[in-house]
Amino acid sequence: MGNVDMKKKEMLAMVVEMDKANDDCRNQNKAVSVEELAQCQQTAITLGSELEKRGERGEQLMHMLEEYCEYICQLGTDKGDATARRKLTKKIRQQLSRVKNAITYDLPDDKKEIVFLPYKASMWDSLESIWLAAKEDDTCETFVIPIPYCDKNPDGSIKQWH
C-alpha cells in the first residue's frame, strides 16, 4: 500500500460536493454548464488518484468513479431533454451513493494522531502507560515531543533550561 494522503472524511466531503453539483444539474431547466461537468470529473479524478494509493481496497471504488464519469459525459451531451436529464441525474445520485457507502464501509478508518507533550522527565511515568497502549494500537499514530522549560532567577533572567 502506498502513501495515503487524503483522509477518509475529506473523501466523503468530495462525494458530498459532487452530489450537490448533481442536484444543481437536476434542478436546472437549461443545459448543464461544461465548466460544472468538468469540475465534477476533475473531482472524481482527484478522488480516484487518492484511491489508487490504497491499492486493492480502492480498485472497486475507482471503477465506480469511472462509471460516474461516463454518466457525467452523457449529461454533457444532453440536448435539453428534461426527462432524460432527470433519469441520468438519478443514476448519478445512485452511483454517488454507492461510492459514499464504499468509502464509509470498505475503507479502513483513518489513524488517530496522538501527540504526547511531556515537560518534565520525572513526570513521564504518568504518561508512559498511555503512550505504550496508544503505540500498540494499529488505529493510532503516536508522537512524543518533549517541551523544554526553564527555571528563572528572581529578577526574571533564565537560570537553567531543562
N, C-alpha and C positions, 0 to 999 in steps of 0.2 A: 504494500500500500504506500502510495506517495505522500508527499506533504499535503496536509489538508489545511487550507487557509480560511475558507468560509465556514462560519458556524451554522449549525442546523437552523437556528432561529432566523438567521439572515436569509437562508434559502427559502424558508417559509414566507418571509416578508416579500421576497421577489415574486413568489407564486401569487400572493395576495394582490400585488400591484398588477400582474398580468391579468388576473381575474377582474380587477377594476377596469382595465382597458377593454376587456371583453364586454363588460356591461355597457361601457360607453359606446362601443360599436353596435351593440344590440339596440340601444335606445336611440341611435341616430336615424333620422329619416332620409339621410343622404348617403352617398357613398363614403366609405371609410377612408380616412386620410392615409396616404402612403407612409408618411412620417410615423404615424401611430403604429402601423403594422410593422414597419422596420424596427421601431423601438421594442415591440413585443418579441420579434425574432431575435434581436440583439440580446435581450434579457434571457431568452431561452438558451442562446448560445453560451452566454456567460455562466449560466447555471449548469449547462451541460459540461463545460470545461472543468468546473469545480467537481462535478460528479465523476468525471473521468479520473480524477486524482484518487478517488475512493475505490478504484479497481472494480472487482466483480460486483460489489454491492450497488454501484452506480450504473451498471450496464442497462438494467431493465428501465430505470428512470430515464436514461439517455434515449432509449427507443421511444418512450412516451413523449419526450420533448420533440423528437424528430417528427412524430405524428402530429403534435401540436403545431409545429412549423408548417407542415403540409396544409393543415386547416387554415392557418393564417394566410398562406399563399392563395388558397381558394377564395378566402374572404377578399383578398386584394383584387381578384379578377371578377368579383361580383359586379354586375352591371346595374345594380339598383333594385333587384328583385327582393322585396322586403320579406317574403315568406322564406325564400332560400337563405337569406341572411340570418333570420331567426333560427332556422334549423342548424345552420353552420355554427352560430354562436352557442347553441345548446350543446353541440358536440364538443366545442372548445371548452365550455364550462365543465362538462363531464370529464374531459381529458385532464383539465387542471385539477379537478377534484381527485382524480386518480394519482396525479403527481404529488399533490399535497399529502394524501394518505400514505403514499410510498415513502416520502421523506420523513413523515411523522413516525411511522411504524417500522419501516425496514432499515433505516439508517441508525447507527448507534448514536446514543446521546452524546453531546459534547462533553469533553472533560471539564471538570471544575478546576479552576486555577486557585490555589490557596497559597497565600504568602504569609510566612511567619516572620515577625519583626521583633526579635529579642533585643533588648537594650543592655542587659547585664548577663554575663556568662553564668553567674550564680543563680539566675532565675530560669535558665534553660531547662532545668529538670522539670519545671511545671509545664512546659510546652512540649517537651520531648515525646511523651507518650502519645499526645495528639498528633504530632508530626509523624511518628512512626506508623500510626494507624492510617493516616492520610497517604503516606508514601506507599504503603502496601495496597491501597485501594486503586484498582485499574481505572476507575472513573475520575480520578483526581491527578492533577499535576501540581507538585509542591515546589515551593521556593523558600529558601531561608535567606533573609537579608538582615545581617546584624546592623543595628543602629548605633552609630558612635555617639558618645556623650562626653561631657567634660565636667570636671569639678571646677568651681570658681573660688577665687580668693574673696575676702570680704569687700575689697574695692571693686569687684566685678571682673577683674582680669582672670584669664584662664590659668588654672593651677595645673591640671593634668587631664589629658584625653584618655578615654577608655574605648 
